[in-house]
Amino acid sequence: MAINAANDHNTDADRATLQKEFSQRMEQIDDIAATTNYNGKILLDGRYGTLHTIATSSTSSSSSATPMPDKSPSVILAEQEKCFYDMTRKDDLAVTGSSPYTMPTHAATYTTDSTGNITITSSGVFTLPTSKGTAITITVDASDVVIKGTGDKESEEEIVVTRPNAHLWIDDVRLNNGNHPCIKFTGSGNALMLLGRNLLSDASTKETKAGSFSFPALLDVGEGLTIYNGSSTQEGILYATASSDLMAIAAIGGDNASAHLTIESGTVIAQGYYGAAIGSSQKGSFGDIAINGGRVYALTKAGAAAIGAGSTVGSNTTSAGNISIGKNAIVETFTHGGAGIGTGANSYGVESSAKSITIDSTNVRFFSCYGEAIGSAMGYPSSPHM
């Protein structure tokens, strides 16, 4: 399959078919791992392995291992997915910090064109339309804008920030898209502040599946984005999930190798499938990722790194830049095939890569079924430098 898929004569449709066959074979392997037993004890599903909590820095390195519970990795991943979702409903999370920017309180001005698309033309507060209807684009052409959602109601708007060095606050925003990013930034120097509970989710359309998609991430960070908690009194939450069956995009990140993402505070929960939860999609590269503070929980289901590079497809390589976790950060990752932090799995003999990985926090926990907790996905020697 690897040799066949690498052939340049294959079309995207051919590779999508091969990807489907690869997924079916992976399911067969998982089934074998879940059922092979000796005297009733399951032998190949990883339940007798260890869960590693690892901390490294320039001056010290330590590792501790805890026996895994007597459960299969698929059960553990399902439990963690529910645990992460339940966390989005909590009201008592300790505040991890706040942003250095002043949030506007007055109403923003905006225009509406004949198709219903909206352009915000001045700084201020804007509330999303309450009617679902046809999906529209909301263009933010201002430096400081607060976008308020409508409670638990999900909408299909695409928010596009056209200015670099923009400051965007999202407050209880819930966007569900499949054919374009939920939020897209342009240029570098941008900041995203989290207020309340925010959801970015995929609509699981054909466009985003099996390596055939026109956008790289639900939250496209552009060339550079920093995420902060938006309040000094309440913890803001961002839950980005691109984990429906065969999703190939990243939840948070993009396919720009020179882009960078920094998380300073707030609670960020991200889930991916073939694309990284935080990092690159299944068809590209992403730059540096620095988690300096806040809480970050990342999970992937099928070969991508939780934080780092997506899995590969066809002749496309995937990669991530330098990945660092600061001493004030709390980070947990759970993956199936990909590294917890590092590279994605190879579908057709094409390797995924990442640069250096530096971890200074002791509040970290990484789990990978078939891959390394920190480093490489299944089938590879470690390629990142730690």
Residue pairs with C-beta under 8 A, 6 or more apart in sequence:
1 18
1 21
1 22
1 25
1 348
2 346
2 347
2 348
2 349
2 350
3 349
4 10
4 18
4 348
5 14
5 15
5 18
5 313
5 314
5 315
5 347
5 348
5 349
6 314
6 315
6 348
6 349
6 350
8 315
10 18
10 314
12 211
12 212
12 314
15 211
15 313
15 314
15 348
16 209
16 210
16 211
16 212
18 314
18 348
19 210
19 211
19 246
19 313
19 347
20 210
22 347
22 348
23 246
23 302
26 302
26 337
30 74
32 44
33 44
33 45
33 46
33 72
34 42
34 45
34 72
34 74
35 42
36 42
36 43
36 44
37 43
42 72
45 72
45 73
45 74
46 68
46 72
46 73
46 369
46 370
47 68
47 69
47 70
47 71
47 72
47 73
48 68
49 68
50 65
50 66
50 67
50 68
51 65
51 66
51 67
51 68
51 365
51 367
52 63
52 64
52 65
52 366
52 367
52 373
53 63
53 64
53 65
53 66
53 364
53 365
53 366
54 62
54 63
54 64
54 359
54 364
54 366
54 373
54 374
55 61
55 62
55 63
55 359
55 360
55 361
55 362
55 364
56 62
56 358
56 359
56 360
56 386
57 358
57 359
57 360
58 358
62 362
68 76
69 76
71 79
73 336
73 369
74 336
76 334
76 367
76 369
77 299
77 301
77 334
77 336
77 369
80 299
80 334
81 243
81 271
81 299
84 239
84 269
84 271
84 297
84 299
85 239
85 269
87 93
87 237
87 267
87 269
87 297
88 197
88 199
88 237
88 239
88 269
89 197
93 235
93 237
93 267
93 295
94 235
95 229
95 231
95 232
95 233
95 234
95 235
96 229
96 235
96 265
96 266
96 267
96 293
96 294
96 295
96 328
97 228
97 229
97 264
97 265
97 266
97 293
97 294
98 228
98 229
98 230
98 231
98 232
98 265
99 167
99 191
99 193
99 228
99 229
99 230
99 264
99 265
100 228
101 144
101 167
101 191
101 193
101 228
102 144
103 144
103 146
103 169
103 193
103 230
104 123
104 124
104 125
104 144
104 145
104 146
105 125
106 124
106 125
107 124
107 125
107 126
108 120
108 121
108 122
108 123
108 124
108 125
108 126
108 142
108 145
108 146
109 120
109 121
109 122
109 124
110 118
110 119
110 120
110 121
110 126
111 118
111 119
111 121
112 118
112 119
113 119
115 136
116 133
116 134
116 136
117 136
117 137
117 138
117 139
118 136
118 137
118 138
118 139
119 138
119 139
119 141
120 126
120 138
120 139
120 140
120 141
120 142
120 145
121 141
121 142
122 142
123 142
123 143
123 144
123 145
124 142
124 144
124 145
124 146
125 145
125 146
125 148
126 138
126 145
126 146
126 147
126 148
127 147
127 148
127 149
127 150
128 138
128 147
128 148
128 149
128 150
128 155
128 157
128 173
129 136
129 155
129 157
130 150
130 153
132 153
132 155
132 156
134 156
135 156
135 157
135 158
135 177
136 156
136 157
136 158
137 157
137 158
137 160
138 147
138 157
138 158
138 159
138 160
139 160
139 162
140 147
140 159
140 160
140 161
140 162
140 163
140 166
140 168
141 162
141 163
142 163
142 166
143 163
143 165
143 166
143 167
144 166
144 167
145 166
145 167
145 168
145 169
146 168
146 169
146 170
146 171
146 195
147 159
147 168
147 169
147 170
147 171
147 173
148 171
148 172
148 173
149 155
149 170
149 171
149 172
149 173
149 174
149 196
149 198
150 172
150 174
151 172
152 174
153 174
154 174
154 175
154 176
154 199
154 201
155 174
155 175
155 176
156 175
156 176
156 177
156 203
157 175
158 175
158 177
158 180
158 181
158 182
158 183
158 184
159 168
159 175
159 182
159 183
159 184
160 183
160 184
160 186
161 168
161 183
161 184
161 185
161 186
161 190
161 222
162 186
163 186
163 187
164 186
164 187
164 188
164 189
164 190
164 222
164 223
165 187
165 188
165 189
165 190
166 185
166 190
166 191
167 190
167 191
167 193
168 183
168 185
168 190
168 191
168 192
168 193
169 192
169 193
169 194
169 195
169 230
170 183
170 192
170 193
170 194
170 195
170 198
170 238
171 195
171 196
171 198
171 230
172 195
172 196
172 197
172 198
173 198
173 199
174 198
174 199
174 201
175 182
175 183
175 199
175 200
175 201
176 182
176 199
176 201
176 202
176 203
177 200
177 201
177 202
177 203
177 218
178 202
178 203
178 204
178 205
178 207
178 208
179 203
179 205
179 207
179 208
179 214
179 215
180 214
180 215
181 215
181 216
181 217
181 218
181 219
181 220
182 200
182 201
182 218
182 219
182 240
183 192
183 200
183 218
183 219
183 220
184 215
184 220
184 222
185 192
185 220
185 221
185 222
185 223
185 225
186 222
186 223
187 222
187 223
187 224
188 222
188 223
188 224
188 260
189 224
190 221
190 222
190 224
190 225
190 226
191 225
191 226
191 227
191 228
192 219
192 225
192 226
192 227
192 228
192 238
193 227
193 228
193 229
193 230
193 236
193 266
194 227
194 228
194 229
194 230
194 236
194 237
194 238
194 266
194 267
194 268
195 230
195 231
195 234
195 236
196 234
196 236
196 237
197 237
197 239
198 236
198 237
198 238
198 239
199 239
199 240
199 241
200 218
200 219
200 238
200 239
200 240
200 241
200 251
201 218
201 240
201 241
201 242
202 208
202 218
202 241
202 242
202 243
202 244
202 247
202 249
204 244
204 245
204 247
206 212
207 213
207 214
208 242
208 247
208 248
208 249
209 245
209 246
209 247
209 248
210 246
210 248
210 313
211 248
211 274
211 282
211 283
211 313
211 314
211 316
212 248
213 248
213 249
213 281
213 283
215 249
216 249
216 250
216 253
216 254
216 255
216 275
216 280
216 281
216 283
216 284
217 242
217 249
217 250
217 251
217 252
217 253
217 254
217 255
217 275
217 281
218 240
218 241
218 242
218 249
218 250
218 251
218 252
219 238
219 240
219 251
219 252
219 253
220 253
220 254
221 252
221 253
221 254
221 259
221 260
221 261
222 254
222 256
222 259
223 256
223 258
223 259
223 260
224 259
224 260
224 261
225 260
225 261
225 262
226 261
226 262
226 263
226 264
227 238
227 261
227 262
227 263
227 264
227 265
227 266
227 268
227 294
228 264
228 265
228 266
229 235
229 236
229 265
229 266
229 267
229 294
230 236
230 266
235 266
235 267
236 266
236 267
237 266
237 267
237 268
237 269
238 266
238 267
238 268
238 269
239 269
239 270
240 251
240 252
240 268
240 269
240 270
240 271
240 277
241 251
241 270
241 271
242 249
242 250
242 251
242 271
242 272
242 273
242 275
243 251
243 271
243 272
243 273
243 299
243 300
243 301
244 273
245 273
246 273
246 274
247 272
247 273
247 274
247 275
248 273
248 274
248 275
248 281
248 282
248 283
248 310
248 313
249 272
249 275
249 281
249 282
250 272
250 275
250 276
250 277
250 278
250 279
250 280
250 281
250 286
250 304
250 310
251 270
251 271
251 272
251 275
251 276
251 277
251 278
252 261
252 268
252 270
252 277
252 278
253 259
253 261
253 275
253 276
253 278
253 279
253 280
253 281
253 286
253 289
254 280
254 281
254 284
254 286
255 280
255 281
255 283
255 284
255 285
255 286
256 284
256 285
256 286
256 287
257 284
257 285
257 286
257 287
257 319
257 321
258 287
259 286
259 287
260 287
260 288
260 289
260 290
260 321
261 278
261 286
261 287
261 288
261 289
261 290
262 289
262 290
262 291
262 292
263 290
263 291
263 292
263 293
263 294
263 296
263 329
264 292
264 293
264 294
265 293
265 294
266 294
266 295
267 294
267 295
267 296
267 297
268 278
268 294
268 295
268 296
268 297
269 296
269 297
269 298
270 277
270 278
270 296
270 297
270 298
270 299
270 306
271 277
271 298
271 299
271 300
271 301
272 298
272 299
272 300
272 301
272 304
272 306
272 310
273 300
273 301
273 302
273 304
274 281
274 282
274 302
274 303
274 304
274 310
274 311
274 313
274 344
275 281
275 282
275 300
275 304
275 310
275 311
276 286
276 300
276 304
276 305
276 306
276 307
276 308
276 309
276 310
276 320
276 338
276 344
277 298
277 299
277 300
277 304
277 306
277 307
277 333
278 289
278 296
278 298
278 306
278 307
278 308
279 286
279 289
279 304
279 305
279 307
279 308
279 309
279 310
279 320
280 286
280 308
280 309
280 310
280 318
280 319
280 320
280 344
281 310
281 318
282 304
282 310
282 311
282 312
282 313
282 316
282 318
282 344
283 310
283 313
283 316
283 318
284 310
284 316
284 318
285 309
285 317
285 318
285 319
285 320
286 309
286 319
286 320
286 321
287 320
287 321
288 321
288 322
288 323
288 324
288 355
289 307
289 308
289 320
289 321
289 322
289 323
289 324
290 322
290 323
290 324
290 326
291 307
291 324
291 325
291 326
291 329
291 331
292 324
292 326
292 328
292 329
293 326
293 328
293 329
294 329
294 330
295 329
295 330
295 331
296 307
296 329
296 330
296 331
296 332
297 331
297 332
297 333
298 306
298 307
298 331
298 332
298 333
298 334
299 306
299 333
299 334
299 335
300 306
300 334
300 335
300 336
300 337
300 338
301 336
302 311
302 336
302 337
303 311
303 336
303 337
303 338
303 344
303 345
303 347
303 377
303 378
304 310
304 311
304 335
304 337
304 338
304 344
304 345
305 320
305 335
305 338
305 339
305 340
305 341
305 342
305 343
305 344
305 352
305 354
305 371
305 377
306 333
306 334
306 335
306 338
306 339
306 340
306 341
306 366
307 323
307 331
307 333
307 340
307 341
308 320
308 323
308 338
308 339
308 341
308 342
308 343
308 344
308 354
308 384
309 318
309 319
309 320
309 338
309 342
309 343
309 344
309 352
309 353
309 354
310 318
310 344
310 352
311 318
311 337
311 338
311 344
311 345
311 346
311 347
311 352
311 377
312 318
312 344
312 345
312 346
312 347
312 348
312 350
312 351
312 352
313 347
313 348
314 347
314 348
314 350
315 348
315 350
316 350
317 350
317 351
317 352
317 353
318 343
318 344
318 352
318 353
319 343
319 352
319 353
319 354
320 342
320 343
320 353
320 354
320 355
321 354
321 355
322 355
322 356
322 357
322 358
323 341
323 342
323 354
323 355
323 356
323 357
323 358
323 384
324 356
324 357
324 358
324 359
324 360
325 331
325 341
325 358
325 359
325 360
325 361
325 364
326 360
326 361
327 360
327 361
327 362
328 361
329 361
329 363
329 364
330 361
330 363
330 364
331 361
331 363
331 364
331 365
331 366
332 364
332 365
332 366
333 340
333 341
333 365
333 366
333 367
333 368
333 373
334 340
334 367
334 368
335 367
335 368
335 369
335 371
336 368
336 369
336 370
337 345
337 368
337 369
337 370
337 371
337 377
337 378
338 344
338 345
338 368
338 371
338 377
338 378
339 354
339 368
339 371
339 372
339 373
339 374
339 375
339 376
339 377
340 366
340 367
340 368
340 371
340 372
340 373
340 374
341 357
341 359
341 366
341 373
341 374
341 375
342 354
342 357
342 372
342 374
342 375
342 376
342 377
342 382
342 383
342 384
343 351
343 352
343 353
343 354
343 375
343 376
343 377
343 380
343 383
343 384
344 352
344 377
345 352
345 370
345 371
345 377
345 378
345 379
346 352
346 377
346 379
346 380
351 380
351 383
352 377
352 380
353 383
353 384
354 383
354 384
355 384
355 385
356 384
356 385
356 386
357 374
357 375
357 384
357 385
357 386
358 386
359 374
359 386
366 373
366 374
367 373
368 377
370 377
370 378
371 377
371 378
372 382
374 384
374 386
375 382
375 383
375 384
375 386
376 382
376 383
376 384
